[in-house]
């Protein structure tokens, strides 16, 4: 999210989140239907690559996301609200 001068010198892609519009700056909070927390603490280097790949897929999967207006962002953390959103998603053919 933040690129320091040393990283910028080595980086191929130099864009950071601060330089582009994102849901937060547009008034929305991105919430996830399925929890994303990796169990325990520790370095990424110590984690199983399969677990990291699964975590990344869940993090970026549009099917695991929904938007809440920033003024109501706390709702996106409530289990009952998340369950209600998950139960009422658009399903083709319905």
DSSP file (Angstrom, degrees, kcal/mol; ACC not computed):
  #  RESIDUE AA STRUCTURE BP1 BP2  ACC     N-H-->O    O-->H-N    N-H-->O    O-->H-N    TCO  KAPPA ALPHA  PHI   PSI    X-CA   Y-CA   Z-CA
    1    1 A X              0   0    0      0, 0.0    17,-0.7     0, 0.0     2,-0.4   0.000 360.0 360.0 360.0 -34.7    0.0    0.0    0.0
    2    2 A X        -     0   0    0     14,-0.1     2,-0.6    15,-0.1    14,-0.0  -0.975 360.0-157.3-121.5 132.2    2.9    2.3    0.7
    3    3 A X        -     0   0    0     -2,-0.4     2,-0.1    11,-0.1    13,-0.1  -0.929   8.0-153.2-112.4 118.5    6.1    2.3   -1.4
    4    4 A X     >  -     0   0    0     -2,-0.6     4,-2.6     1,-0.1     5,-0.2  -0.424  34.6 -99.8 -83.4 166.8    9.2    3.7    0.2
    5    5 A X  H  > S+     0   0    0      1,-0.2     4,-1.8     2,-0.2     5,-0.1   0.848 122.0  51.9 -57.5 -37.3   12.0    5.2   -2.0
    6    6 A X  H  > S+     0   0    0      2,-0.2     4,-1.2     1,-0.2    -1,-0.2   0.925 112.4  45.0 -66.0 -43.9   14.1    2.0   -1.9
    7    7 A X  H  > S+     0   0    0      1,-0.2     4,-1.8     2,-0.2     3,-0.4   0.897 109.8  55.9 -65.0 -39.9   11.2   -0.2   -3.0
    8    8 A X  H  < S+     0   0    0     -4,-2.6    -1,-0.2     1,-0.2    -2,-0.2   0.877 104.2  53.8 -61.4 -37.5   10.3    2.3   -5.7
    9    9 A X  H  < S+     0   0    0     -4,-1.8    -1,-0.2     1,-0.2    -2,-0.2   0.832 117.5  36.4 -65.5 -32.6   13.8    2.1   -7.2
   10   10 A X  H  < S+     0   0    0     -4,-1.2    -1,-0.2    -3,-0.4    -2,-0.2   0.632  96.8 104.4 -93.7 -15.5   13.5   -1.7   -7.5
   11   11 A X     <  -     0   0    0     -4,-1.8     3,-0.1     1,-0.1    -3,-0.0  -0.385  50.2-164.4 -77.2 142.2    9.8   -2.0   -8.4
   12   12 A X  S    S+     0   0    0      1,-0.2     2,-0.5    -2,-0.1    -1,-0.1   0.869  89.3  44.6 -83.1 -44.9    8.6   -2.7  -11.9
   13   13 A X        -     0   0    0      1,-0.1    -1,-0.2     2,-0.1    -2,-0.0  -0.901  68.1-177.9-101.6 125.2    5.0   -1.5  -11.0
   14   14 A X        +     0   0    0     -2,-0.5     2,-0.2    -3,-0.1    -1,-0.1   0.325  39.0 115.9-110.3   6.8    5.1    1.7   -9.1
   15   15 A X        -     0   0    0      2,-0.0     2,-0.3     3,-0.0    -2,-0.1  -0.539  41.9-169.6 -76.8 140.5    1.4    2.4   -8.4
   16   16 A X    >   -     0   0    0     -2,-0.2     3,-1.8   -13,-0.1     4,-0.3  -0.866  37.7-106.6-123.5 164.9    0.3    2.4   -4.7
   17   17 A X  G >  S+     0   0    0     -2,-0.3     3,-0.9     1,-0.3   -15,-0.1   0.767 115.4  67.3 -62.0 -24.2   -3.2    2.5   -3.3
   18   18 A X  G 3  S+     0   0    0    -17,-0.7    -1,-0.3     1,-0.2     4,-0.1   0.717  99.7  50.4 -68.9 -19.1   -2.8    6.1   -2.3
   19   19 A X  G <  S+     0   0    0     -3,-1.8     2,-0.3     2,-0.1    -1,-0.2   0.449 105.7  58.7-101.2  -0.7   -2.6    7.1   -6.0
   20   20 A X  S <  S-     0   0    0     -3,-0.9     2,-0.1    -4,-0.3     0, 0.0  -0.923  87.6-101.8-128.1 153.7   -5.8    5.4   -7.3
   21   21 A X        +     0   0    0     -2,-0.3     2,-0.3     4,-0.1    -2,-0.1  -0.474  44.9 177.2 -67.9 142.1   -9.5    5.6   -6.4
   22   22 A X     >  -     0   0    0     -2,-0.1     4,-1.5    -4,-0.1     3,-0.3  -0.908  46.0 -92.5-140.6 168.9  -10.6    2.7   -4.3
   23   23 A X  T  4>S+     0   0    0     -2,-0.3     5,-3.2     1,-0.2     3,-0.2   0.865 122.2  54.6 -53.7 -39.4  -13.9    1.7   -2.6
   24   24 A X  T >45S+     0   0    0      1,-0.2     3,-1.4     3,-0.2    -1,-0.2   0.926 109.3  45.8 -62.4 -44.6  -13.0    3.4    0.6
   25   25 A X  T 345S+     0   0    0     -3,-0.3    -1,-0.2     1,-0.3    -2,-0.2   0.717 111.3  54.9 -71.6 -18.3  -12.3    6.8   -1.0
   26   26 A X  T 3<5S-     0   0    0     -4,-1.5    -1,-0.3    -3,-0.2    -2,-0.2   0.349 128.2 -95.5 -94.7   5.1  -15.5    6.4   -3.0
   27   27 A X  T < 5S+     0   0    0     -3,-1.4    43,-2.4     1,-0.3     2,-0.3   0.643  87.7 108.8  96.9  16.1  -17.6    5.9    0.2
   28   28 A X  E   < -A   69   0A   0     -5,-3.2     2,-0.5    41,-0.3    -1,-0.3  -0.917  53.7-145.2-126.9 151.2  -17.7    2.1    0.4
   29   29 A X  E     -A   68   0A   0     39,-3.0    39,-1.9    -2,-0.3     2,-0.6  -0.961  19.7-135.8-111.4 132.3  -16.2   -0.6    2.7
   30   30 A X  E     -A   67   0A   0     -2,-0.5     2,-0.3    37,-0.2    37,-0.2  -0.780  28.1-174.7 -87.3 123.6  -15.3   -3.9    1.1
   31   31 A X  E     -A   66   0A   0     35,-3.0    35,-1.9    -2,-0.6     2,-0.4  -0.805  16.2-133.1-116.7 159.1  -16.5   -6.8    3.4
   32   32 A X  E     -A   65   0A   0     -2,-0.3    33,-0.2    44,-0.3     4,-0.1  -0.927   4.5-152.3-117.8 138.5  -15.9  -10.5    3.0
   33   33 A X  S    S+     0   0    0     31,-1.9     2,-0.4    -2,-0.4    -1,-0.1   0.904  88.3  47.4 -70.8 -43.1  -18.5  -13.3    3.4
   34   34 A X  S    S-     0   0    0     30,-0.3    -1,-0.1    24,-0.2    30,-0.0  -0.828 100.0-103.1-102.7 139.9  -16.0  -15.9    4.5
   35   35 A X        -     0   0    0     -2,-0.4    -2,-0.1     1,-0.1    -1,-0.1  -0.228  27.7-166.0 -59.6 147.5  -13.4  -15.1    7.2
   36   36 A X        +     0   0    0     -4,-0.1    -1,-0.1     2,-0.1    23,-0.1   0.500  41.3 124.3-114.5  -7.3   -9.9  -14.4    5.9
   37   37 A X        -     0   0    0      1,-0.1     2,-0.3    18,-0.0    -2,-0.0  -0.322  55.7-135.8 -62.7 130.3   -7.8  -14.6    9.0
   38   38 A X        -     0   0    0      2,-0.1     2,-0.1     1,-0.1    -1,-0.1  -0.667  33.7-102.0 -79.8 141.5   -4.9  -17.0    8.8
   39   39 A X  S    S-     0   0    0     -2,-0.3    -1,-0.1     2,-0.0     0, 0.0  -0.394  79.0 -10.6 -68.2 139.2   -4.6  -19.1   12.0
   40   40 A X  S    S-     0   0    0     -2,-0.1     2,-0.2    -3,-0.0    -2,-0.1  -0.013  85.9 -76.2  72.0-176.1   -1.9  -18.1   14.5
   41   41 A X        +     0   0    0      2,-0.0     2,-0.2     0, 0.0    -2,-0.0  -0.715  64.5 102.6-115.7 167.9    1.0  -15.7   14.0
   42   42 A X        -     0   0    0     -2,-0.2     2,-0.1     5,-0.0     5,-0.0  -0.690  65.8 -51.8 141.0 168.1    4.2  -16.0   12.1
   43   43 A X    >   -     0   0    0     -2,-0.2     3,-1.2     1,-0.1     4,-0.4  -0.351  42.4-123.9 -70.5 149.2    6.1  -15.1    9.1
   44   44 A X  G >  S+     0   0    0      1,-0.3     3,-1.5     2,-0.2    -1,-0.1   0.850 112.5  64.1 -59.6 -33.8    4.7  -15.7    5.6
   45   45 A X  G 3  S+     0   0    0      1,-0.3    -1,-0.3     4,-0.0     4,-0.1   0.737  99.1  53.4 -63.2 -22.7    7.8  -17.7    4.9
   46   46 A X  G <  S+     0   0    0     -3,-1.2    -1,-0.3     2,-0.1    -2,-0.2   0.517  92.8  95.8 -89.9  -5.9    6.8  -20.2    7.7
   47   47 A X  S <  S-     0   0    0     -3,-1.5     2,-0.3    -4,-0.4    -5,-0.0  -0.516  85.0-100.4 -91.0 154.5    3.4  -20.8    6.2
   48   48 A X     >  -     0   0    0     -2,-0.2     4,-2.0     1,-0.1     3,-0.3  -0.533  27.0-136.0 -69.4 130.5    2.3  -23.7    4.0
   49   49 A X  H  > S+     0   0    0     -2,-0.3     4,-2.4     1,-0.2     5,-0.2   0.836 103.7  56.4 -61.3 -34.6    2.1  -22.4    0.4
   50   50 A X  H  > S+     0   0    0      2,-0.2     4,-2.2     1,-0.2    -1,-0.2   0.905 107.4  48.7 -64.8 -41.0   -1.3  -24.2   -0.2
   51   51 A X  H  > S+     0   0    0     -3,-0.3     4,-2.4     2,-0.2    -2,-0.2   0.899 111.9  49.2 -64.5 -40.5   -2.8  -22.3    2.8
   52   52 A X  H  X S+     0   0    0     -4,-2.0     4,-2.5     2,-0.2    -2,-0.2   0.895 110.7  49.8 -66.1 -40.2   -1.4  -19.0    1.4
   53   53 A X  H  X S+     0   0    0     -4,-2.4     4,-2.4     2,-0.2    -2,-0.2   0.916 112.1  47.5 -65.0 -42.7   -2.8  -19.7   -2.1
   54   54 A X  H  X S+     0   0    0     -4,-2.2     4,-2.3     2,-0.2    -2,-0.2   0.918 111.8  50.7 -63.4 -43.9   -6.2  -20.5   -0.7
   55   55 A X  H  X S+     0   0    0     -4,-2.4     4,-2.1     1,-0.2    -2,-0.2   0.918 110.7  48.9 -59.6 -45.0   -6.2  -17.4    1.5
   56   56 A X  H  X S+     0   0    0     -4,-2.5     4,-2.1     2,-0.2     5,-0.2   0.918 109.5  51.5 -63.0 -44.4   -5.3  -15.2   -1.5
   57   57 A X  H  X S+     0   0    0     -4,-2.4     4,-1.3     1,-0.2    -1,-0.2   0.918 112.0  46.7 -60.2 -43.2   -8.0  -16.7   -3.6
   58   58 A X  H  < S+     0   0    0     -4,-2.3    -1,-0.2     1,-0.2    -2,-0.2   0.869 110.6  54.5 -64.9 -35.9  -10.6  -16.0   -0.9
   59   59 A X  H  < S+     0   0    0     -4,-2.1    -2,-0.2     1,-0.2    -1,-0.2   0.890 118.6  31.1 -65.7 -40.5   -9.2  -12.5   -0.5
   60   60 A X  H  < S+     0   0    0     -4,-2.1     2,-0.4    -5,-0.1    -1,-0.2   0.500  88.2 116.2 -99.0  -5.0   -9.6  -11.5   -4.1
   61   61 A X    ><  -     0   0    0     -4,-1.3     3,-2.1    -5,-0.2     4,-0.1  -0.512  56.1-150.9 -69.7 118.8  -12.7  -13.6   -5.1
   62   62 A X  G >  S+     0   0    0     -2,-0.4     3,-1.7     1,-0.3    -1,-0.2   0.827  96.7  64.6 -56.9 -30.7  -15.6  -11.3   -6.0
   63   63 A X  G 3  S+     0   0    0      1,-0.3    -1,-0.3   -31,-0.0    -2,-0.1   0.646 100.6  52.0 -68.0 -12.6  -17.9  -14.1   -4.8
   64   64 A X  G <  S+     0   0    0     -3,-2.1   -31,-1.9    -6,-0.1     2,-0.3   0.255 101.8  80.5-103.2  10.6  -16.5  -13.5   -1.3
   65   65 A X  E <   +A   32   0A   0     -3,-1.7     2,-0.3   -33,-0.2   -33,-0.2  -0.867  44.0 168.2-121.9 151.0  -17.1   -9.7   -1.3
   66   66 A X  E     -A   31   0A   0    -35,-1.9   -35,-3.0    -2,-0.3     2,-0.4  -0.968  28.1-123.2-150.2 157.5  -19.9   -7.3   -0.7
   67   67 A X  E     -A   30   0A   0     -2,-0.3     2,-0.4   -37,-0.2   -37,-0.2  -0.800  19.9-175.2-106.9 143.9  -20.0   -3.5   -0.3
   68   68 A X  E     -A   29   0A   0    -39,-1.9   -39,-3.0    -2,-0.4     5,-0.1  -0.994  38.0-102.3-130.5 138.0  -21.4   -1.6    2.6
   69   69 A X  E >   -A   28   0A   0     -2,-0.4     3,-2.2   -41,-0.2   -41,-0.3  -0.341  33.6-119.3 -57.6 141.6  -21.6    2.3    2.7
   70   70 A X  G >  S+     0   0    0    -43,-2.4     3,-1.7     1,-0.3     4,-0.2   0.837 113.0  61.5 -52.8 -36.4  -18.8    3.7    4.9
   71   71 A X  G 3  S+     0   0    0    -44,-0.3    -1,-0.3     1,-0.3     3,-0.1   0.721 114.7  34.7 -66.4 -18.3  -21.3    5.2    7.3
   72   72 A X  G X  S+     0   0    0     -3,-2.2     3,-2.0     1,-0.1     4,-0.5   0.054  80.2 127.4-116.8  22.7  -22.7    1.7    8.0
   73   73 A X  G X   +     0   0    0     -3,-1.7     3,-1.1     1,-0.3     4,-0.2   0.764  61.4  67.9 -58.8 -28.9  -19.3   -0.1    7.8
   74   74 A X  G >  S+     0   0    0      1,-0.3     3,-1.6    -4,-0.2     4,-0.4   0.799  88.7  67.1 -61.1 -27.7  -19.7   -1.7   11.2
   75   75 A X  G X  S+     0   0    0     -3,-2.0     3,-1.5     1,-0.3    -1,-0.3   0.856  88.3  66.4 -59.6 -34.1  -22.5   -3.8    9.8
   76   76 A X  G <  S+     0   0    0     -3,-1.1   -44,-0.3    -4,-0.5    -1,-0.3   0.566  99.7  51.5 -67.2  -7.5  -20.1   -5.6    7.5
   77   77 A X  G <  S+     0   0    0     -3,-1.6     2,-0.5    -4,-0.2    -1,-0.3   0.510  84.6 101.7-103.6  -8.4  -18.4   -7.2   10.6
   78   78 A X    <>  -     0   0    0     -3,-1.5     4,-2.6    -4,-0.4     3,-0.4  -0.660  67.0-142.9 -83.9 125.2  -21.5   -8.6   12.2
   79   79 A X  H  > S+     0   0    0     -2,-0.5     4,-2.4     1,-0.2     5,-0.2   0.862 100.3  52.0 -53.8 -40.6  -22.0  -12.3   11.7
   80   80 A X  H  > S+     0   0    0      2,-0.2     4,-2.0     1,-0.2    -1,-0.2   0.879 111.5  46.8 -67.0 -36.4  -25.8  -12.0   11.4
   81   81 A X  H  > S+     0   0    0     -3,-0.4     4,-2.5    -6,-0.2    -2,-0.2   0.924 112.0  50.1 -69.0 -44.5  -25.5   -9.4    8.7
   82   82 A X  H  X S+     0   0    0     -4,-2.6     4,-2.6     1,-0.2    -2,-0.2   0.908 111.3  49.6 -59.7 -42.3  -22.9  -11.3    6.8
   83   83 A X  H  X S+     0   0    0     -4,-2.4     4,-2.2    -5,-0.2    -1,-0.2   0.907 110.0  50.6 -63.8 -41.8  -25.1  -14.4    6.9
   84   84 A X  H  X S+     0   0    0     -4,-2.0     4,-0.9     2,-0.2    -2,-0.2   0.901 111.9  47.5 -64.0 -40.6  -28.1  -12.4    5.6
   85   85 A X  H >< S+     0   0    0     -4,-2.5     3,-0.8     1,-0.2    -2,-0.2   0.936 112.0  49.6 -64.2 -46.0  -26.0  -11.0    2.8
   86   86 A X  H >< S+     0   0    0     -4,-2.6     3,-0.8     1,-0.2    -2,-0.2   0.867 110.7  50.4 -62.1 -37.1  -24.7  -14.5    1.9
   87   87 A X  H 3< S+     0   0    0     -4,-2.2    -1,-0.2     1,-0.2    -2,-0.2   0.683 113.2  46.1 -74.2 -18.2  -28.3  -15.9    1.9
   88   88 A X  T << S+     0   0    0     -4,-0.9    -1,-0.2    -3,-0.8    -2,-0.2   0.106  78.2 133.3-116.2  21.8  -29.6  -13.2   -0.4
   89   89 A X    <   -     0   0    0     -3,-0.8     2,-0.2    -4,-0.1    -3,-0.0  -0.390  67.9 -94.7 -69.7 150.1  -27.0  -13.1   -3.1
   90   90 A X        -     0   0    0     -2,-0.1     2,-0.5     1,-0.0    -1,-0.1  -0.463  41.8-168.5 -63.5 130.6  -28.2  -13.0   -6.7
   91   91 A X    >   -     0   0    0     -2,-0.2     3,-1.7    -3,-0.1    -1,-0.0  -0.982  26.7-114.3-125.2 119.7  -28.2  -16.5   -8.1
   92   92 A X  T 3  S+     0   0    0     -2,-0.5     0, 0.0     1,-0.2     0, 0.0  -0.184 100.5  28.3 -52.1 138.4  -28.6  -16.9  -11.9
   93   93 A X  T 3         0   0    0      1,-0.0    -1,-0.2     0, 0.0     0, 0.0   0.440 360.0 360.0  91.1  -0.1  -31.8  -18.6  -12.8
   94   94 A X    <         0   0    0     -3,-1.7    -2,-0.1     0, 0.0    -4,-0.0   0.422 360.0 360.0-107.1 360.0  -33.8  -17.5   -9.7
